Amino acid sequence: MEIKYQGPLRGEITVPGDKSISHRSVLLGALAKGQTQVQGFLAAADCLATINCLRQLGITITIEGTTVLIDGGGPEKLQEPGNILDCGNSGTTARLLLGILAGLPFFSVITGDDSLRRRPMARVTEPLQRMGGRFWGKDDGRFLPIAVKGGRLQPINYRTPVASAQLKSALLLAGLFAEGITTITEPHQSRDHTERMLTAFGAEIWQKDTTVSLTGRPELWGRNISVPGDISSAAFLLVAASIVPGSDLMLRNVGVNPTRTGILDVLQQMGARIKVENSRVLNGEPVADLHVQSADLQGVEVGGALIPRLIDELPVLAVAALFARGRTVVKDAQELRVKETDRIAAVAEEFAKLGAKVLPTDDGFVIEGEQILTGGTADSRGDHRMAMALGIAALRSAAPVKIKNHACVSVSFPDFWQALTKLQQ
C-alpha cells in the first residue's frame, strides 16, 4: 500500500462501531435471557472472532450488516464446544472468554493466531484460579493455547497489578458465576464499558474511585444496544486533520466515555482545534460529534493515570509529536510492549525507516518535534494500529510511504484506506 499527501482532509465521516463495546454486547447478550439486538456493531475481524466462539458454545447469532441479533437463554444455554475456540488476533476475545469459561461446567480449549499466542494470559488465569477455575496451557498456562475446566466459582477481592480493562472485565464476568460479591481494585481506572453494560443488562454494580464490586448470580435480560463510533479509530483521523494544513473534518457519533478520552485531552493540551458538539448519552455511554481543524501543535509530557485512557492511541499520538514544536515524552506505558506487537519498538524502528527519530525507553518514548519525513517503506508488523499510524505519518512525508502488511486494519477499521483517500478529495 502506497500512501502520499493528496490534500487536506475535509468533510464528514462516521467511524466504525466501538470495538470494546461490540465485544461486550455479544458476550453479555449470550449470557442474558431473551433476545439482544445490537446496532452499529463493528463487523471486523476481532469482533467476528468473538461471535464465532459464541456460536461454537451453542449461541444462535444472526448478522445483518452492522445489526446483530443474539438469542440468549442464560448461562445454562452455553454448552461444551466440539472444537477448539479460535480467538484469531483478539486479546479481548481470549481474556474475556477465559472469565466466562471459568464459570461454566465443561471443558474447552482456546487459542489464537501467532501474535495472540505470544501475548501474556497469566495475569488473567492466576486470579481466575483463585476463584476456582482450572487451566492448563503453554508455559504453565501463561500463553495460549489454554484448556479450561470451569465450574462453581468463589468471589474474589483482588487488587490488579496494572490498570487493564481486559483483566478487570474477565474477573467481573467470572464474578457473575460466583455466590457473593466480587471486588476489583486497579492502580488507575481503566475503561469501564463492562461495568456500564453489566448495569444495562441488570447486574448490580457499584463503584468508588478505582474499585468496582459486583453481586454474583444476577439474572441478566436481553436488551437493545446501540454502539457508538470507536474513539480509538477516530483518533487517527483527529491527528491527521490536526497535522495536515487546511483540514476541516467532522466525525459523527463518536463514543466519548471519559475513561477513553485521554487522546482528546492530550491533543487539546498540544493545541489541537477540536470541538466536542451535540453531546448525548446512548445506552449509558456518552456520545458526541467531534469537529477538528488543522492546528500548530506543541509537544507535551504524558504519563501516570492518563495512560490507561489512551493506551491504544499512543502510536498515532507519536505521529502528532513528530510534527509538533518541542519535545514529547511518553512514560508509564510499559503495557505497549505486550500489545499486538511491541509497540514501543515498532514505533521507533518503523518510523525510523521513514526518516523519523524516536527514542525508545523502557516504558515509552521521547520525540523531538518539527521533523521532516523522507518517505520509504515500513512494516505494520501485522498490527492494525501501527498500520494506520504509518498511514497518517505518510500524509506529512516529503515522499510517498509504502506500508507492508497494510490489510491488518481489518481488525478494527476495515475501510480505513478508502476513508483516508475519500477525505482528501
C-alpha positions in Angstrom: 0.0 0.0 0.0 1.5 3.4 -1.1 0.3 6.5 0.7 1.1 10.1 -0.1 -0.2 13.6 0.5 -3.2 14.4 -1.7 -4.5 17.5 0.0 -6.3 18.5 3.3 -8.9 16.2 4.9 -12.3 17.7 4.5 -15.9 16.5 5.0 -17.8 14.2 7.4 -17.3 10.7 8.4 -18.9 8.2 10.8 -16.1 5.9 12.1 -16.8 2.2 12.7 -18.5 1.0 15.9 -16.6 0.8 19.1 -14.6 -2.4 19.3 -14.7 -2.8 23.0 -18.5 -2.2 23.2 -19.2 -4.5 20.3 -17.3 -7.4 22.0 -19.1 -6.9 25.3 -22.6 -6.5 23.8 -22.5 -10.0 22.2 -20.8 -11.6 25.2 -23.4 -10.3 27.6 -26.2 -10.9 25.1 -25.1 -14.6 25.1 -25.3 -14.7 28.9 -28.7 -12.9 29.1 -32.1 -14.4 28.8 -34.1 -13.3 25.7 -33.0 -11.6 22.6 -30.4 -8.8 22.4 -30.2 -6.6 19.3 -27.0 -4.7 18.7 -27.0 -1.9 16.2 -23.8 -0.3 14.9 -21.8 -3.5 15.6 -18.2 -3.5 14.4 -18.2 -6.3 11.9 -14.4 -6.5 11.8 -12.1 -9.5 12.4 -11.7 -9.2 16.2 -15.4 -8.9 17.0 -16.3 -11.6 14.5 -13.9 -13.9 16.3 -16.0 -13.4 19.5 -19.2 -14.2 17.6 -17.6 -17.3 16.1 -16.6 -18.6 19.5 -20.0 -17.9 21.0 -21.6 -19.8 18.1 -19.4 -22.8 18.9 -20.7 -22.6 22.5 -24.2 -23.1 21.2 -25.5 -19.5 20.9 -27.5 -18.5 17.9 -26.3 -15.2 16.4 -27.5 -13.5 13.2 -25.6 -10.8 11.5 -27.2 -8.4 9.1 -24.7 -5.7 8.1 -24.0 -3.8 11.3 -27.0 -5.2 13.2 -26.5 -8.4 15.3 -29.2 -10.5 16.9 -28.2 -12.7 19.8 -30.7 -15.4 21.1 -29.6 -15.8 24.7 -31.0 -18.2 27.3 -28.9 -17.5 30.3 -25.6 -19.2 31.1 -27.2 -22.6 31.1 -27.7 -22.4 27.4 -23.9 -22.3 26.7 -22.6 -25.8 26.0 -19.3 -27.6 25.7 -17.8 -26.8 22.2 -17.0 -29.6 19.8 -13.7 -28.0 18.7 -11.0 -25.6 19.8 -12.2 -21.9 20.1 -10.1 -19.7 17.9 -9.8 -16.1 19.0 -7.8 -15.0 16.0 -5.9 -11.9 16.8 -8.3 -10.7 19.5 -6.9 -10.4 23.0 -10.3 -9.1 24.2 -12.0 -12.3 23.0 -9.4 -14.5 24.6 -9.2 -12.8 28.0 -13.0 -12.1 28.4 -13.8 -15.6 27.3 -11.5 -17.1 29.9 -13.5 -15.3 32.6 -16.8 -16.7 31.3 -15.4 -20.3 30.6 -14.1 -20.4 34.2 -17.6 -20.4 35.4 -19.1 -22.9 33.0 -19.2 -26.6 34.0 -17.5 -28.1 31.0 -14.1 -28.5 29.2 -12.9 -26.1 26.5 -9.7 -25.0 24.7 -9.0 -21.6 23.3 -6.2 -20.5 21.0 -5.4 -17.7 18.6 -3.0 -16.6 15.8 0.8 -16.4 16.1 0.6 -12.9 17.6 -2.1 -13.7 20.2 -0.2 -16.8 21.3 2.7 -14.6 22.3 0.6 -12.3 24.4 0.5 -12.9 28.2 -2.5 -14.6 29.8 -1.2 -15.4 33.3 -2.5 -12.1 34.7 -6.0 -13.3 33.9 -5.7 -17.0 34.7 -3.9 -16.6 38.1 -6.8 -14.7 39.8 -9.3 -16.9 38.0 -7.6 -19.9 39.5 -8.0 -18.3 43.0 -11.7 -18.1 42.2 -11.8 -21.9 41.4 -11.2 -22.0 37.6 -8.8 -24.7 36.3 -6.4 -24.0 33.4 -3.7 -25.9 31.5 -1.7 -24.3 28.8 1.6 -23.4 27.2 4.4 -22.4 29.6 2.4 -23.4 32.6 -0.7 -21.6 31.4 1.0 -18.3 30.7 0.2 -18.4 27.0 -2.4 -19.8 24.6 -3.4 -22.4 23.8 -5.1 -22.8 27.1 -7.5 -25.6 28.2 -10.2 -24.6 30.7 -12.3 -26.8 33.1 -14.9 -24.5 34.6 -17.3 -24.9 37.5 -18.5 -23.3 40.7 -16.5 -20.2 41.5 -15.9 -18.2 44.6 -16.0 -14.4 44.7 -12.6 -12.6 44.9 -11.3 -9.3 46.4 -8.5 -8.6 44.0 -6.0 -5.7 43.5 -4.8 -5.8 39.9 -1.1 -5.2 39.2 -1.9 -3.0 36.2 -4.8 -1.0 35.0 -6.3 -3.3 32.4 -9.9 -3.3 31.2 -9.4 -6.8 29.9 -8.3 -8.2 33.2 -10.9 -6.3 35.2 -13.6 -7.5 32.7 -12.6 -11.1 32.8 -12.8 -11.1 36.6 -16.2 -9.3 36.6 -17.6 -11.8 34.1 -16.3 -14.7 36.2 -17.9 -12.9 39.2 -21.3 -13.4 37.5 -21.0 -17.1 38.3 -19.8 -16.7 41.9 -22.1 -16.6 45.0 -21.3 -13.4 46.8 -19.5 -10.1 46.0 -16.5 -9.8 43.7 -14.4 -6.7 44.2 -11.7 -5.4 41.8 -9.3 -2.5 42.6 -7.0 -1.0 40.0 -4.0 1.3 40.4 -5.7 3.6 37.9 -9.1 3.4 36.4 -9.2 1.6 33.1 -12.1 1.8 30.6 -15.4 1.0 32.2 -17.6 -0.3 29.3 -18.1 -3.7 31.0 -19.4 -2.0 34.2 -21.8 0.2 32.2 -23.1 -2.7 30.1 -23.5 -5.1 33.0 -25.7 -2.5 34.7 -27.7 -2.1 31.5 -28.3 -5.9 31.4 -29.5 -5.9 35.0 -26.4 -6.7 37.2 -25.8 -4.9 40.5 -22.6 -2.9 40.2 -21.2 -0.2 42.4 -18.0 1.8 42.1 -15.9 4.0 44.3 -12.7 5.6 42.9 -10.8 2.8 41.2 -12.7 -0.1 43.0 -15.7 -1.8 41.4 -17.9 -4.5 43.0 -20.4 -6.9 41.5 -23.0 -9.1 43.2 -22.8 -12.6 41.7 -25.5 -14.8 40.2 -27.7 -11.9 38.8 -30.4 -12.6 36.2 -29.4 -10.7 33.1 -32.0 -9.8 30.4 -31.5 -9.2 26.7 -31.9 -5.6 25.5 -31.3 -3.3 22.6 -27.8 -1.8 22.3 -26.6 1.0 20.0 -22.8 1.0 19.6 -21.2 4.5 19.1 -18.2 5.1 16.9 -14.9 4.0 18.3 -12.8 6.9 19.6 -9.6 4.7 19.1 -10.4 4.7 15.3 -11.4 8.3 15.4 -8.0 9.2 16.9 -6.2 8.5 13.6 -8.4 11.0 11.8 -8.2 13.5 14.6 -4.4 13.5 14.3 -4.5 13.5 10.5 -6.7 16.6 10.4 -4.6 18.3 13.1 -1.3 17.9 11.3 -2.3 18.4 7.6 -2.7 22.1 6.9 -6.1 23.3 5.7 -8.0 20.3 7.1 -11.6 20.6 8.4 -13.3 17.4 9.4 -16.5 16.4 11.3 -16.6 12.9 13.0 -20.2 11.9 13.8 -21.5 9.8 16.7 -18.2 9.1 18.4 -18.1 7.5 21.9 -16.6 9.9 24.4 -16.6 7.8 27.5 -14.3 9.7 30.0 -12.2 6.5 30.6 -11.4 6.6 26.8 -11.0 10.3 26.0 -7.3 10.7 27.0 -6.5 11.3 23.4 -8.8 14.3 23.3 -7.3 15.7 26.5 -3.7 15.3 25.2 -4.4 16.7 21.7 -6.1 19.7 23.1 -3.2 20.2 25.5 -1.0 20.1 22.4 -3.1 22.9 20.9 -5.4 20.9 18.6 -8.6 22.6 17.5 -11.2 20.0 18.5 -14.7 20.9 19.4 -17.0 18.4 21.2 -20.5 19.0 19.9 -24.0 17.6 20.2 -23.2 15.7 23.4 -25.7 13.0 24.4 -26.0 9.6 26.2 -26.7 6.4 24.4 -27.3 3.2 26.4 -25.4 4.7 29.3 -22.4 5.7 27.1 -21.6 9.4 26.4 -21.6 10.2 22.6 -20.7 13.3 20.7 -19.7 14.7 17.3 -16.1 15.9 17.0 -15.2 18.8 14.8 -11.4 19.1 14.2 -9.4 21.6 12.2 -5.7 21.8 11.4 -3.5 23.5 14.1 0.1 24.1 15.2 0.8 21.5 17.9 3.1 21.7 20.9 5.0 18.8 22.5 3.7 17.5 25.9 4.6 15.0 28.6 2.2 12.1 29.0 2.2 9.5 31.8 0.5 8.3 35.0 -3.2 7.9 35.3 -3.7 9.3 31.8 -2.0 6.3 30.1 -4.9 3.7 30.6 -7.2 6.3 29.0 -5.2 6.5 25.7 -3.1 3.3 25.6 -4.4 2.3 22.2 -3.9 5.7 20.7 -0.2 6.2 21.6 1.1 5.1 18.2 -0.8 7.8 16.5 0.0 10.3 19.2 3.6 9.6 18.3 2.7 10.8 14.8 1.3 14.1 16.2 4.5 14.5 18.2 6.7 14.2 15.1 5.3 17.4 13.7 4.7 19.4 17.0 7.0 22.1 18.3 9.3 20.9 21.1 9.7 17.6 22.9 7.0 15.0 23.6 7.7 12.4 26.3 5.5 9.3 26.9 6.2 7.3 30.1 4.5 4.7 32.3 3.3 2.9 29.2 5.0 -0.5 29.6 1.8 -2.1 28.5 2.7 -1.1 24.9 5.3 -3.9 25.0 2.6 -6.6 25.2 0.1 -5.4 22.6 -0.3 -7.0 19.1 3.4 -6.2 18.8 5.9 -4.4 21.0 4.6 -1.0 20.0 7.4 0.9 21.7 10.0 -0.9 19.5 7.7 -0.8 16.4 7.1 3.0 16.7 10.9 3.6 17.0 12.1 1.2 14.4 9.4 1.6 11.7 9.2 5.4 11.9 13.0 5.4 11.5 12.6 3.8 8.1 10.7 6.9 7.0 13.4 9.3 8.3 11.9 9.9 11.8 13.8 9.9 15.1 12.1 8.3 18.0 14.0 7.5 21.2 12.5 4.3 22.8 12.6 3.9 26.6 11.6 1.1 28.8 8.1 2.5 29.4 7.5 4.8 26.4 9.4 7.1 24.0 10.8 10.6 23.5 10.2 12.6 20.3 11.7 15.9 19.3 9.2 17.6 17.1 9.2 19.5 13.8 10.7 16.5 11.9 10.8 16.0 8.2 10.0 12.6 6.9 11.7 11.4 3.8 9.4 8.6 2.8 10.3 4.9 2.3 8.9 1.5 3.2 7.8 0.5 6.6 6.1 -2.6 8.0 3.0 -2.6 10.2 4.2 -6.0 11.7 0.6 -7.1 11.4 -0.6 -4.6 14.0 -3.6 -2.6 12.9 -2.8 0.5 14.9 0.7 0.6 13.6 -0.5 0.3 10.0 -2.9 3.3 10.5 -0.3 5.3 12.3 2.1 4.8 9.4 -0.6 5.9 7.0 -1.2 9.1 8.9 2.5 9.9 9.1 2.7 9.5 5.3 0.4 12.5 4.9 3.2 14.7 6.1 6.0 12.9 4.3 8.1 14.6 1.7 7.9 11.4 -0.5 5.4 8.5 -0.7 5.3 5.9 2.0 4.9 2.2 1.3 3.3 0.1 4.1 3.8 -3.6 4.2 1.0 -5.8 5.8 -1.5 -2.9 5.4 -4.6 -5.2 5.3 -4.4 -5.8 9.1 -6.6 -2.7 9.5 -9.5 -5.1 9.1 -9.2 -5.8 12.8 -10.8 -2.5 13.8 -11.3 -0.2 10.8 -11.9 -2.2 7.6 -12.5 0.8 5.3 -9.6 2.9 6.7 -7.6 3.2 3.5 -10.7 4.1 1.4 -11.8 6.6 4.0 -8.4 8.3 4.0 -8.5 8.6 0.2 -12.0 9.9 0.1 -11.5 12.6 2.8 -8.6 14.1 0.8 -10.6 14.6 -2.4 
